[in-house]
Amino acid sequence: QNSKLPVLVVRRRPDDRVGRPWRILYGYDGSESSTAALRVVEQFAWPAETSVTALAVVEGFSNHQLPDWIVKKARDADTEAMAIVWERSVEEDKRQAKDELAAFMAKQSGPFAKAESLVCEGHAAEQILRLVDERQIDWVVLGARGRSMLERMFLGSTTDRILNQAHCSVLIVRGK
């Protein structure tokens, strides 16, 4: 929680992935700490075939996160209009996040310059953990924002959740 230095938790790769190219998931939120995390991980010597997925998460609230009884409920015209405006706003946020992430990653070096830029909607920790499993990620690289104990208690901590639940190595870097 309080480390001023980068923290690397190394977990053994499953036997079926030994000898395969490394798969890295880099979490980007535009913060100083996420940029600092990339600067640290770029210092490692990565094999040429290393693949990187750069992820930004927009915390929207889409229909796939709502219970069916709410989604199916009839809306009056005003509520429906508000929902449409809100959905457009979330889609615009996702488009902007994807453009920003792609522009940022294009300026990087090594395998990070060729990263797949991906924007997901939802909670950051859930999306990261989902991708770790789906894509058999070997390393997660994140910046830590340094929330207070009270904020972590009420809002949770993405880095805490990733450190505790991801089955891969995790690098956490706090910004300056």
C-alpha angles and dihedrals in degrees: 000000000000104000114131089193126074112271119215119189108191119203124186116258114240112261092247090061099047108115093020122114116276118259116207128190113201117194112213125188101156092254127133089246094055090050090047090051091055091049090054097047092046088065091068118092105245123191114249093250094057111129124212130197113195111204132197120180125208111201099223128147108233130178093260087066094050125088114256093245090061095044092050094045113111114246128210117240095262094050091046091051091050091049091052092050091048093049090050090050092053091048090051090050089052092049092049092047091051092049092048093047094048091049091048095048093047088065094056130095137240118002090344092069088060095046121141106241112220131179120195132183121229138044115345097227093048093049093047093049091047091053092045088060098037096048099032091238117199099193133026115199118197141164118229118225096202101233119189121256090256092052091048090050094053103027100029126224124266092204093050091051094047092047091051101039109029114097092208137071115288130202117197121188128184118213120245 
